């Protein structure tokens, strides 16, 4: 459960990524944050209903197994997304770190 919570936190923290690191303009940032937040928080809207249905089915052991499998799948998806975006933005991140090291950050 602790690993899943760390995975969820890592995924949700992606919406706070620096605009320059993602190579977005300020004009694009609102749209990007809105889309990311919609994806990230959509689980908060539908998962309680699904979990409630599992628990109401009467087989509590299977319900909690389903919940844990769902949480593990979410953590795996989170890890894959973090790795993908880290690789995709590696050039932007390196450039941003060089600018920060030379004091050229605006």
C-alpha positions as CSV (number, residue, x, y, z in Angstrom):
1,X,0.0,0.0,0.0
2,X,2.9,2.3,0.8
3,X,4.5,1.7,-2.6
4,X,1.2,2.5,-4.3
5,X,0.8,5.7,-2.4
6,X,4.3,6.7,-3.4
7,X,3.5,5.9,-7.0
8,X,0.3,7.9,-6.9
9,X,2.1,10.8,-5.3
10,X,4.8,10.6,-8.0
11,X,2.2,10.6,-10.8
12,X,0.2,13.5,-9.3
13,X,3.4,15.5,-8.7
14,X,4.0,15.5,-12.5
15,X,1.4,18.3,-12.9
16,X,3.8,20.6,-10.9
17,X,6.7,20.0,-13.4
18,X,8.4,23.3,-14.3
19,X,7.1,24.9,-17.4
20,X,10.5,25.4,-18.9
21,X,11.5,21.8,-18.2
22,X,8.6,20.7,-20.3
23,X,9.4,23.3,-22.9
24,X,6.0,24.9,-22.6
25,X,5.2,28.5,-23.0
26,X,3.2,30.3,-20.3
27,X,0.3,30.5,-22.7
28,X,0.3,26.7,-23.0
29,X,0.7,26.0,-19.3
30,X,-2.9,26.4,-18.3
31,X,-4.2,24.0,-20.9
32,X,-1.5,21.5,-20.0
33,X,-2.2,21.7,-16.3
34,X,-5.9,21.4,-16.9
35,X,-5.5,18.3,-19.1
36,X,-3.1,16.7,-16.7
37,X,-5.3,17.4,-13.6
38,X,-8.3,16.0,-15.4
39,X,-6.4,12.7,-16.0
40,X,-4.9,12.6,-12.6
41,X,-8.0,13.3,-10.6
42,X,-10.4,11.3,-12.7
43,X,-9.8,8.3,-10.5
44,X,-11.0,10.3,-7.5
45,X,-14.4,10.5,-9.2
46,X,-15.0,6.9,-10.2
47,X,-12.9,4.6,-8.0
48,X,-14.9,5.0,-4.8
49,X,-18.0,3.7,-6.7
50,X,-16.1,0.7,-8.1
51,X,-14.5,-0.1,-4.8
52,X,-17.9,0.3,-3.0
53,X,-19.5,-2.1,-5.4
54,X,-16.7,-4.6,-4.8
55,X,-17.1,-4.3,-1.0
56,X,-20.9,-4.6,-1.2
57,X,-20.6,-7.8,-3.2
58,X,-20.1,-9.7,0.0
59,X,-16.7,-11.3,-0.8
60,X,-14.5,-9.0,1.2
61,X,-11.3,-11.0,0.5
62,X,-11.8,-10.7,-3.3
63,X,-12.8,-7.1,-3.0
64,X,-9.5,-6.2,-1.2
65,X,-7.6,-8.3,-3.7
66,X,-9.2,-6.4,-6.5
67,X,-8.4,-3.1,-4.8
68,X,-4.7,-4.1,-4.3
69,X,-4.4,-5.2,-7.9
70,X,-5.9,-1.9,-9.1
71,X,-3.5,0.0,-6.9
72,X,-0.5,-2.0,-8.2
73,X,-1.6,-1.5,-11.8
74,X,-1.8,2.2,-11.1
75,X,1.6,2.3,-9.6
76,X,3.0,0.4,-12.6
77,X,1.4,2.9,-15.0
78,X,2.7,5.7,-12.9
79,X,6.3,4.4,-13.0
80,X,6.1,3.8,-16.8
81,X,4.7,7.4,-17.3
82,X,7.5,8.9,-15.2
83,X,10.2,7.0,-17.0
84,X,8.7,7.9,-20.4
85,X,8.4,11.6,-19.7
86,X,11.9,11.7,-18.1
87,X,13.4,10.2,-21.2
88,X,11.3,12.4,-23.5
89,X,12.3,15.6,-21.7
90,X,15.9,14.7,-21.1
91,X,17.2,17.3,-23.5
92,X,15.0,20.1,-22.0
93,X,16.0,19.1,-18.5
94,X,19.7,19.1,-19.3
95,X,19.4,22.5,-21.1
96,X,17.4,24.0,-18.1
97,X,20.1,22.7,-15.6
98,X,22.8,24.3,-17.7
99,X,21.0,27.6,-17.7
100,X,20.5,27.4,-14.0
101,X,24.2,26.6,-13.4
102,X,25.3,29.6,-15.5
103,X,22.7,31.9,-13.8
104,X,20.8,32.6,-17.1
105,X,17.4,31.5,-15.8
106,X,14.7,34.1,-16.3
